[in-house]
């Protein structure tokens, strides 16, 4: 982690922590749940050495960035607003930047490209495909109908309930449970049975050391999970707020990468959407889709060298 600088920037009314390294064209790295700027540690160093300036913020609610209490402060407009303000503050010399997103960071990157395509040179998104707005169906009710109440997004909705369960189980075990999830199917969190029996040990994957897990755990012990969970609590609000963009397309150049064991890739209808024309219809400048075999959700940590090469091969075209 040598040479990575850390700053707190006032952005969109909150104090935002950003890690950065290198000089050159900016790459904005956007993390997901339950992650941090730190999830991009392998990319920050690699791209700084390749002649880029890597910027990796803790998104609102995470790590060292401020965390408003109310879920209504975690909509796509709030978070994209944070990113525009951050770029204005730390990269004002660059009209457009490269963006790399994963999980929630990928969702936010899609919205950033939809709301402010003038600020994005090209996008590499990992794990989460573009999700066109369905004007006839609210997302939360749809997820409940398809997956039931134990589906993780449904279980998270009641403020404080899952937080209390996570605290009781222990943050280290919860993080281990998320990071080791390799089942290519829906993530269920039945009450009292999150990630198996509490006495059954969860072994760390080869790509995550005890020391790295300790860093994640220390940050979540300081802040708790509420900030990250509030993104899920705002999904119906996002649906309401994005009504004006119904039918909109993402019109920046895109490369998409996903693991074949990723729960997102194995969700109902996603493979057909990706491979049978739907994805390209809504993202007309989609240049490449990469499906990595034997790789699960946290692909940028599991296979950093391969992911770095995929990102670099795309960005160097511009």
N, C-alpha and C positions, 0 to 999 in steps of 0.2 A: 504493500500500500504506500510505498515511498513515493514522494513527489506529488501525491494527490492533495490538492488544496481544498479547504472547506470554508464556505462563506455562508452567512445568513443575509438574505436579501429581502427587503420589503417588497412584496409583490401582491397586488390585488387585495390589499388590506390585511394580509397575514405575513408573518415572518417565515421565510422559506429557506430551508437548508439545501445547498447544492455542493456536490463534489465535482471538481474539475481537474483536468490535466491536459497538457499539450497546447500547441499553437497551430492555427490553420483553419480550414472550414469546420464549422461547428456540427457536431452530431449530438442531438438531444436524445438521451436514453430514458425511457419511461417504464418504470417497474410496475409489477402487479401485486397481487395478494397471495400469501402474507410475506411480502418482500420489503425491500428498502433500496436506496441508492446502491448499497453494497452488493446487490444481486448482479450488478454490472461490473464487478471488480476485474473480471478477466477481459472484458471489452475495453474498459477505460485505459488500462495499461497498453493493450495491443494497439488501439487506434491512436493514442498519443504518440506511440513510436512510429506509426505509419504516416504521421504528418497531419493529423486532425486534432481539433480541440474537443475533447469529450466532456459533456456536461450531463451529470446524473443527479437530478434533484430527489429528495424525499418528497413524494407527493403530499398534498394536504392531508393531515391526519396521521402521517407516518413519521417514525424516527424523530429527527430533530426539527421537523417542520411543525408549525402551529396546527392544532387540531380543534376546530370549532366543535361544540357539543352536539349541535342539532343535525340530523341527517339531511335536512333541507339545504344545508350548506355544502353538500357533496354532489351536486348535479353536474352534468357534463359542461354546462355553461360556467359554473364556478371554476371547475378544474382547468378547462381550456383558457379561461380568463387568467388563471394563475400562470400558465405557461407563456401566454403572450406577454404578460407583465414581466416575467422572468427574462424572456429573450430581449425585451426592450431595455432591461436593466443591465444585462451582462453580455449581450451580443448585438448591441445597437448598430455595429458596423456591418452586419450581415443581413441583407434584406430577406434572404431565405436560408434555411438550415436543413440538414438531413435529420430525419427522425427514425428512431428504432424503438419499437414498443413490444411489450410482452404482457399477456393476460389482461388485467385492467388497463395497463399502460397501452396495450394494443387498441383496446376499445377507445380510449381517450385519444390516441393517435388518429383513429378513423374520424372521430369528431373534429379534431384539430384540422384535418385535411378538408373536411366538409365545410366547416365554418370559415376557415382562413387558409385556403389553398395558396394564397399569395405569399405565405410565410414558409412554405415547405417545398424544398427542392426535390426530394425523393423520400420514399418511406420503405423501410423494411419492417414488416410486422411478423411477430412470432405467436403461434398458438391460437389466436382468436381471429376468425374471419370477420369481414364486414357483415353487419347484421341489418339488412334493410328494414325500415320501420313498417310494421303492418298496422294500417290505420284502424283495422277492425278488431284487434285483440291486444289487450293490455298484457305486458310480458309476465308479470307476477302470477296473474290468474292462469295464464297458459302453462307456466311451469308447474304450478300446483296440480293442474288437471293431468298433465303428462307424467309427472314424476312422484307426486304425493307430498305429504307434509314433511317427511323426513329428508327430502332433498335439501342439500345444504343451503341453497339460496332462500328456500321457504323457511327453514329453521332459524335463519339469521334475523328474520324481519322484526321480531319483538325486541325493542331496545333493552339491553341489560341481561336478558335471559341467557343467551349463549355466552356472553362475557363471563357471567358467574360460573357457568359450567367449565369454561376454559380455565378459569382461575383455579377451580377446585382440582381439575385434572393435572394442571401444571403447564406453564407455557412451553417448556422445553419439549414435553411429550406432544403437545398440540402441533408445534412446528415440525417435529419429526414426522408426525402423522401426515401432514400436508406434503412435506418434501419427499416422502417415500411413496406417495400414492401412485401406483402404476397400473391400476385397473382401468382398462379401456371402456369404462361405463360410468354411469352417474355416481357422483359422490353423495353418499347418504350419511347423515349425522344423527342416528336415533338417540333420543334422550337417554343419558346415562351409559351410552355405549359408543361414544365418539372414539374412533380409532382403536377399537378392541378393548379387551379386559385391561384395566390399569396396571395389573401385575405382569402382563406379558410384555417383555422388552421389545422395543422397536430398534432395529439395527440401522445405523446410518448408511446411506449409499456411498460408493467409493468416491464420488465427486464432492462430498461434503464432509469436511473434517470436524472434529469436536470443537476445535478453536473457532471455526467459521460459524458453527451452530451457536456457540457461546455468544458471539457478537449479536446475532439475530435475537437470541433470548434476552440479552441484556437490554436491548432497545425496546422489546415488547414488554419487559417487566417495568420499565420506566413509564411507558405510555399506555399500555393495554392494547386491546384489539378494536376498541370502539371506532376509531377513525377509519380503519380499513373496512370494517363491517358496514359502516354508513354508506359506502359506495353502493352496496347491494340494496340497502334500504331506500335508495333514491331511484331505483330502476323504473318504477312507474312514473315518477316525476320527470325523468328523462324522456320517457315516451310522450308525456304531455307537452313538454317544452320543445321537442323536436318535430312537432306537427308541421311547421312550415317547411321542413326538409323532407317530407314524405316524397319518395320517388327520386330524391337527389342522388347523384353519382359522385364518387370520389375521383377527382380529375387530376391526380398527381401520379407520377410513375411509382409503381409498387412491386416489391418482391415479397412473397409470403412463404414462411417456413413453419412446418409443424411436425411433431413426432407421431408415428403411427399408433403409439400407445397412449397418446394424450386423450384425456376424457373429453376435451372440446372437439377433437376431430371425430370422435366416435359418438357424438350426440346425434339424435335422430335427424336425418336429412342433410347433415353437413357434408358428407363425402359427395353426395350427388350435387349439392350446391357448388362445391369447389371444382368438381371435375366435369360437370355436364353443362357448363355455360352460364349458370346463375351468377357466380362470383365475377366473371369477366363482364357480364352485362352491367353490373353496378360499379365495377372498378375497371373502366375501359382501358386504362393504362397499366393493367396488371401484366407484368412482363414475364414473371416466372413463379411457379409454385413448386416448392421442394417438400417432399414427404420423407422424413428420415426414419429408417427402419430401426425398430428396437429401442426407440427413444420416447420418453414420456414428456410430462408437462414442462419441467424446468430445463428445457433443452439448452439454453445459453449457459447454464451452469454444468449440466451433464456432459455436453460436448462443446466446450468453449472454442477449441481450435477450429473445428469444422464450421461452427456458427460464424466465427470471426472471418473465416475465408469466404463464406457465403455473403456476408454483409459487404466485405471489401470488394469482392468481384462485381457486386452491383453498383456500389457507390462510386467506384473509380471510372464508371462510364460517364459521369457528369462533370 
